[in-house]
Amino acid sequence: MFQPDIVVDPVAGMMYQLTVCCNRAHEEIQEKAMLIEFLIHRTGQKQLVLDTLLKSLKAKELRLRQIRKLFDLIVEKFSLSTSAVSNGAGGFQEF
């Protein structure tokens, strides 16, 4: 099984590694809740998630149900990363 950022072309016998530029994700994903959820699932995007969430909250672009879902995702991600640290699985896994 390959990592999600690896694309294999068996016909050409080639492997490609994809890199997503998350700083420009807002240009492709217009719906704010979906954008923030996408960013939460990317590693190393903690500051971008927080900035986007803050901007969306200030502009009142999210409904209460969307806010609840996003905070649930953030808490879930934080819980998984802190349990990995307490189990000795390595460093803090940033979202």
Secondary structure, DSSP 8 states (H G I E B T S, - for coil): ---TTEEEETTTTEEEE----GGGHHHH--SHHHHHHHHHTSTT-HHHHHHHHHHHHHTT-S-HHHHHHHHHHHHHHHHHHHHHHHTT--S----
